[in-house]
Amino acid sequence: MVTQALRERERSGRLDFEALEMAVRSSMHEVGGLMVERLLDTDHGGYQGPRVRCGQGHEAEFVSYRRKEIVTVLTSVTVERAYYYCAACRGGVIPKDRTLDIVGTSFSPGVRRLMGRVGSKEPFAEGREDLKELAGVRVKTKQVERRAVFTGKFVVLKPVPKLYIAVDGTGVPVIPRETHGRAGKGEAAEAKTREAKVGCVFTQTSRDDQGRPVRDEGSTTYVGAIEEVVPFGWRIYAEAVRRGLSRAERVILLGDGAPWIWGIAEEHFPNALQIVDLYHAREHLANMGKILYGQSRPEWKRWVSARYEQLDAGRVEAVVAALRRVPFHDRIAQQAVDREIAYFQGHTERMRYAEFRRQGLFVGSGVMEAGCKSLIGLRLKQSGMRWTVRGANAIIALRCAELSGRWEEFWENRHAANG
């Protein structure tokens, strides 16, 4: 074809640029196809000895080599494959087909990808024409249809049994100008930190042999930033949507007693089951015991242990009743008791821990605690560090991408955005 284009120039005195480039493309496809064919045959047909496992618990015996024509994105190639026969299953086994991902098809993975792509975007006949014109791949309309439908079956999103959303906040040390006018801890103190709001999303599909929930491996993703509640609410909502919120059979939101967390829950996840992290609730009781009895007295340990037992059983009303009975000796203790009574009464239905455990649910946000340490503590809270909000948010974003397993995705998108 290249020779024809050159001859036409000699005859007419004009070079048909389009004809030349199409001819060169076709020639390169043919050369590439030969290279692919030779490379595919360097494994001696995928021969694996006189016998191989058939995949059903039997052994299949080698019979012969068989050739198969495969349509690739370059051109059609012929592949030699070792053929085995399993007498028990009464069927053939071709290990090389499995390796090359061509079991039951005469189209290469690359061609199947293109067929699925055009089949999702336009009528199948038009897709066939585009494959021919744009990629030089020649297939039939019906083949495009069948392949697109077959591929689509594997894209259908599966339901998510349990989707967990955990939210927390942690302080990040910042430079003085970032806290100007912000109150800190203690009287007349100026803040030295800004709160980073952090959220994680993970899934659960099973329990262990003792009935305890098991987090799906590799399912945890993170978001975080030093920002106000409203934008963070949209941030964690977007992550939940990305992770399958609309497909979740059940949504569970875990958090401590911070009102802003439950405000986000009501606005963005109104149908979620809300659970106060058990260990945060226990911490409230431990601190209350120290105020009332002092940590060195034996009464402190007995009182706290009894409250833990009631709390674990989900008997929040009993915890509140015990708080009402405690002897306090000063105004500070009385105020502390009143705060804790309000805390437990305000979260009663979020603390039915025995019932939550019976349903096989997580009642603690250990994943979130670990996330705060990994995202924030290990990188932004080292000795002597002081951040601007802008700098801290940039690092938090990078940490979220890394810990969520999205670094490569981020990097590819970064290159695309930069051209």
N, C-alpha and C positions, 0 to 999 in steps of 0.2 A: 504493500500500500504506500509506503514511503517512496519507493521507486516510481510508482505511478504519479505521485504528486510532483516529483522532480521532472518526469517526462512531460507532464502537462505544462510545467513552466517553460521547458525548452520549446514546446509547440506553440504556446500562446504568448510567451514572453512575460507571463505574470504568475507569481507564486500564490497559490490558494492557501493562505495561512491556516484557515479553519480545517481544511482537508489535511494539511500537513500535521497539525497538532493532534487531530483525531487518529490519524494513521500511526503517529508515534505512540500515542496512548495504547492503541490496540497492540502494537508490537511489544511495548513494555509489559503489557498484561500477559502476552504469550511467553515472553522470557521469564517473567516472574512465576507464571504457572509451572514452567519446567523446573525452576529452582525449588518451588514448593513440593512438586511431585518427587524430586530426587531426595529432598530432606525427609519427606514422610516415609520413604522406603529405606532409610538408613538403619532401621531397627529390625531388619530381616522379617518384616511382616508381623512384628509383635509376637514372635514365637516364644513361648514360656515353658518349653519342655513338653514331654509326651502327655502330661496330664495337668489340668488346672481345676480349681474349684468352680463349680457352676453358679454358686451364689445361693443354692437351695440345700446345701449340705451334702452334695454329691460331687463326684469327680467326672470331668468330661475329658475324652481322649482326642488327641490330635488326629485330624483326618487329612487335611490338605491345605494348600494356599488358595485363596479365592480373591479375585480382583473386583474392585468396585469403582464406578465413576462418580466423582463428587464435583458438584458445581461450586466453585469458590468465587471470591470477589475479583479474582484475576482472570481465570478461565477454567474450563473443566479439566480435572486431573484424574488419573487412575491410581488407586491405592491398592497395594497387595496386603492381604491380611491372613493370618493363621486362623483356620477354622477348626473348632473343637465340637465334638458331639457328646451330649449327655444322654445315655440310654435310659436312665431313670426318669428324667424329665421329658425325654423324647424331643429334644430341641437343641439348637446350635448355640455355641458360645464363641464370641469373637472379642477377645480382650482388647484388641487394638481399637475397635469401634468405641468401646467405653472410654479409652484413653483420649481419643480424638473428639469425643462427644458427637458421634455420627451414628449412634444406634438407631436403626429404623428410619434413617433419612439419607437422601442423596445430596443434601445441601450442607455446606460448611457452616460452622457457627457464625462466621461473618455474614454470610448471605442470609441466614435465618434472622439475624439481627436487623438487617436492612429491610427484609420483607415485613417483619413485625412493625418496624418504624413507619414505612409508607402505608401499611394497612391501617395504622391508627390515625393517619392524617388525611386520607383521601380515599375515594372509591378505588376498589381493587384494580380495575382496568387501568385507571390513571396511574396507580402505583406501579403497575407492571411497566407502563411506558416510561415512567420516570427512572425506574431501575435500569432500563435499557439505555436511555438517553444520557443519564447522569453518571451511572456507574459501569455501564457496559455489561450488565448482568442480564441474561436472557432467561426469563421464566414465564410460565403461563399464569393467566389471571386467577384460575382456580387454585394454583399452588400458592399464590400470594394470600388468598382468602383463607385457605386451610392453615397455613403457617401462622398468620396473624391471630386467628381464633385459638389455635393450640397454644401459642405463646401467651395470649391474654389470660388463659386459665391460671397461669402461674403468677400473674400480677395481681390477681384479686386479693385484696387485703383481708387478712384473717381477723376475727374478733380478738380483743384484748381482754382476758378474764378479769384481771385486777390491775388497775393503773393507780399508782401511788404518787402523790404530790407532797413533798415535804418542804417547808419553808422556815427560815430562821434568819437571824441577824447577828452580826459580830462586828466589833469595833476595829477600825483600821487607823493606825497612828498617822496623823497628817501634820503639815507645816502650820504654824500659828495662823496665817491669814485665812486658812480654810475653816477655822472654827470661830472666827471673830463674831462676837455677839451670841454665841451658842453656850448655853449653860452646861456645866459638867456635873460630876458627882460631888456631893458635899455643898455646904453653904458658900455662896459667893465664889465658887470655883468656875473657871472657864474650861470648856471641853478641850481635850487633847486628841480625841478621835472622832471619826465620822463613821456612822453605821453603814456597813455593806450588807445589803439584803441578798440572800443566797437562796436558791431553790434547786431542788433536784426532782427528777421524774424517773421512776423505775417500775417494773412490772413483776407480777408474781403469778405463776401458773400451778405451783405444786406445794406440797408440804413434805417434811421429812418423816421418818418412820415413827416419830413421837408426836406427830400432828402439828409441829411448829412450821410456820410459813418459811418458804425458801425464796429468796430474791432471785429472779432470773439472771443468770450469768451474763455479764456484759450489757445489762439493760439500763444502767444508770447514766443519765446525762444531766448536765448542770447549766444553770444560768446565774448571773450575779452582777451587781453593780452598786455603787454608791449613788443612790437616787431616791426620789420621793416615792411614796406608796403607789400612786396612780400609774406612773410609767412602769414600775416594777410589776404591778399586777398584770399589765398587758404583756410584759416580758415572759412571765411564768405561764400565762395563759397560752401564748404563742408556742412555747415549748411543749406544753401538754397537747395542743392540737397537732403539732408535728409528730408527737409520739403516739397518736391514735386516740385522742380524747373522744372523738365521735364514734369510735368502734369499741369503746370500753364497756364491758358488761357491768363493771362496778368501778367507781372512783372513790378513793380514800385520800383525805387530806390530813397530814400530820403537822402539828406545830406546837409551840409552847403557849403560854397564856397571853401573848402580846395581842392587843385588840386589832392592830393593823393586819395581822395575819388572817384573822377571822373575817375582817372586812373584805379582804381579797377573796376569801372563800365564798362569801355571800354574793359578791358581785359576779365573779367569773366561774365559780363551780357550785352553783346553788343546789345541785343534786348530789354532791359528794357527801360521803359519810365523814364527819369531822371527829378527829381523835386528838386529844391533848397528849403529847408525849409523856409516857408514864414516868420517865426518869426526871423530867422537869417537875412533874407533880410531886414526886418523892422529895426532890430537893427543897420544895416549899415546906414540906413537913419537917425535914431535917433542920432547916434554918429556924423554924418555929420552935422546935424542941430546944435548940441552943438558947434562944431568947428566954424561954420560960424556965428552964431548969439549969442551964449551964452545961456545957459538954462534959465536964468532969464528974458530974453527979450520976449515979446509976439510974435515977428516975428518968433521965433524958433518953437513955437507950431503951428502957422498957416502954416509955410512951411512944417513941418513934416507931419501934417494932410493931406495936399494936396498931398504929395508924397505917403502916405499910400493909399489914394483913388486910385491914378493911378496904384500903384503896385497891389492892390487887383483886379483891373480890368484887370491885365495882360498887361497894356500899358507901357511896359518897355522902349520903345523908348521915351515916354513922360517924364519918370523919368530921362533918360539920357539928354534930351534937357533941363530940368529944372536945372540939375547939371551944364550944360555948361553956364547957364545964371547967376549963383549965383555970387555975388560980393565977392571976396576974397581980403584980405588986406596985406597978407604976403606970403612968400615962403612956409611955413608949410601948410597953408590953401590950397594953389594951389596944392601942392603935394597930400594932402588928397583928393581933388576933382578929380584929375587925377586918383588916385587909385580906387575911387568909380565908376568913369565912366568906367574904364577897367573892374571892377567887374560886373557891370550890363550888359555891352555889351557882356562880355564873357559868361553870363548865361541867355541871353535873352529868348531862347526857353525853358529853364528850369523854367521860371517864368510866364508862361501863366496861372495864377491862376484862372481866371474866367472860362477858358475852362476846366481846371482840375476839378473844382467844378461842372461844368455842367455834367461832366462824372461821378460824384459821387465818386471822389477820395480824399484821404487825401492829404493835401498840407503842413501839419506841422508834424514835427517829435517829437511830445510830448511824444510818447511812448519811443523814444530813450533818450530824456532828462530825463525822469523818471528813465529809466534803468541806466543811468550814475550815477544818485544820489543814486539809490538803490545798484547797483553793486559796485561802487567806493566810492562815497561820504560818505555813512553811515558807511562804514567799514574801508576804507583805508585813509580817509582824516580828521580824528579826530585830535583835538588839540594835538600837540607834537609828532604825529606819523611820523616815518621815516622808510622807507622800503628798503630792497635789492630788486633788480628786480626779483630774484628767489622767494623770499618770497611773494612779491606782486602778482606774476603770479599764485602761488599756491592758494592764497586766492581768486583771481579773478576766477580761475577755479571752486573752490568750490561754489562761489556765483552764477556763471552761471548755475551750475548743480541744485542748490536749486531753483533759480528763474524760471528756465525752466521746473520745475516739473520732473527732472530726478534724483533726489537724490537716490531713491530706486534702479533705474536701475544702477547708478554708483556704489552703495554699493554692489549689487549682482555681478557685473563684477569685482569689486575689490577683492571680496572673491574668485571668480573663478581664477583670475590672480595669487592670492597668494596660490592657491591650497587648 
